[in-house]
Amino acid sequence: MQRTLLVCGTVLVLALVAPADDKKREQEVTSTQPPIRVCVATLRNVARRSIGVTLQRDALVRDLKQSKPPKKAADQRRIEGIALEGDSPASAGGEIGEKKCEYVVYATVTDLRDKSDPLWRDEKQQGIGNLPPQGSRHEEVTFAQVEFSILKAGDPSPLVSSSVSGEETNSEDGTVRLMMDRIASRVNTVVREAPDPMRE
């Protein structure tokens, strides 16, 4: 009886330890592999309001560095976010090679407005959106739209070309900052699905 209990206990311990050891080995392998180098160009702003474009770029770089791979992602390596001074393929071309970028993200703020903007009021009154409740009309509400593209270094055709937008109870910079977080999430998925440029 004691021998049976001992055997069962040993099997149970091995069953618990094995997955932990496998996960540890997987983490060790991932940590020794070179990171996915994702470069972020300085944001362009064509909206009628100003924001800190380099601050927003740096926020996106931080988001990428802190991103975690989805469980089923093909590439489990960590992402290294790298800031570029240029804001377009033409102005950032030299940096992309110097900084050994694997992927490049370009983003442009195309719309940025708050409740004081006449366009905002016109759209609300035309039924495009709803006016905020009376009690919240003094709160700071901002709408932002950011277009972005994700490219493999050296390839002019984007892997993804899309946009994010949102209406937030926040400042202009704060609202754009939230858009950066959404872009980082998309980048984190796309670069892990795309073929590794270094292996082609």
WOGIZI-V914331 format. One record per residue. N is the residue number from 1. SS is DSSP state (alpha for helix, beta for strand, coil for the rest). OMEGA is omega in whole degrees, -180 to 180 (* if undefined). Layout:
BEGIN
n/ss/omega
N/SS/OMEGA
N/SS/OMEGA
END
This chain:
BEGIN
n/ss/omega
1/coil/180
2/alpha/179
3/alpha/179
4/alpha/178
5/alpha/-179
6/alpha/180
7/alpha/-180
8/alpha/180
9/alpha/179
10/alpha/179
11/alpha/-180
12/alpha/180
13/alpha/180
14/alpha/-180
15/alpha/180
16/alpha/-176
17/alpha/-175
18/alpha/179
19/alpha/180
20/alpha/179
21/alpha/179
22/alpha/-180
23/alpha/180
24/alpha/179
25/alpha/179
26/alpha/179
27/alpha/180
28/alpha/179
29/alpha/-180
30/alpha/-177
31/alpha/-179
32/alpha/179
33/coil/178
34/coil/-179
35/coil/172
36/beta/-175
37/beta/-179
38/beta/-179
39/beta/-178
40/beta/178
41/coil/174
42/coil/-179
43/coil/169
44/beta/180
45/beta/178
46/coil/176
47/coil/-176
48/coil/180
49/coil/-176
50/coil/174
51/coil/176
52/coil/-174
53/alpha/179
54/alpha/177
55/alpha/179
56/alpha/176
57/alpha/-179
58/alpha/177
59/alpha/178
60/alpha/177
61/alpha/179
62/alpha/179
63/alpha/-180
64/alpha/179
65/alpha/-177
66/alpha/-177
67/coil/179
68/coil/-179
69/coil/173
70/coil/-175
71/coil/-176
72/coil/-179
73/coil/180
74/coil/-179
75/coil/-175
76/coil/-180
77/coil/175
78/coil/178
79/beta/173
80/beta/178
81/beta/-176
82/beta/-179
83/beta/174
84/coil/178
85/coil/180
86/coil/-179
87/coil/-179
88/coil/178
89/alpha/-179
90/alpha/-176
91/alpha/-178
92/alpha/-174
93/alpha/-179
94/alpha/-179
95/alpha/-176
96/alpha/178
97/alpha/-178
98/alpha/-177
99/coil/175
100/coil/180
101/coil/172
102/coil/179
103/beta/179
104/beta/178
105/beta/175
106/beta/-180
107/beta/180
108/beta/174
109/beta/-176
110/beta/-179
111/beta/-180
112/beta/-178
113/beta/176
114/beta/-173
115/coil/179
116/coil/-179
117/coil/180
118/alpha/180
119/alpha/178
120/alpha/-178
121/alpha/-179
122/alpha/-179
123/alpha/-180
124/alpha/-178
125/alpha/179
126/coil/177
127/coil/178
128/coil/176
129/coil/179
130/coil/175
131/coil/179
132/coil/178
133/coil/-176
134/alpha/-177
135/alpha/-177
136/alpha/-175
137/coil/179
138/coil/177
139/coil/180
140/coil/179
141/coil/-176
142/beta/174
143/beta/179
144/beta/172
145/beta/-179
146/beta/174
147/beta/-179
148/beta/176
149/beta/179
150/beta/-177
151/beta/167
152/beta/180
153/coil/179
154/coil/180
155/coil/-177
156/coil/-179
157/coil/-178
158/coil/170
159/coil/179
160/beta/173
161/beta/-172
162/beta/178
163/beta/173
164/beta/179
165/beta/180
166/beta/177
167/beta/-173
168/beta/172
169/coil/-172
170/coil/175
171/coil/179
172/alpha/179
173/alpha/-180
174/alpha/179
175/alpha/177
176/alpha/178
177/alpha/177
178/alpha/176
179/alpha/178
180/alpha/179
181/alpha/179
182/alpha/177
183/alpha/180
184/alpha/179
185/alpha/179
186/alpha/179
187/alpha/-179
188/alpha/179
189/alpha/-173
190/alpha/-175
191/alpha/178
192/alpha/178
193/alpha/-175
194/coil/176
195/coil/178
196/coil/-178
197/alpha/-177
198/alpha/-176
199/alpha/-178
200/coil/*
END
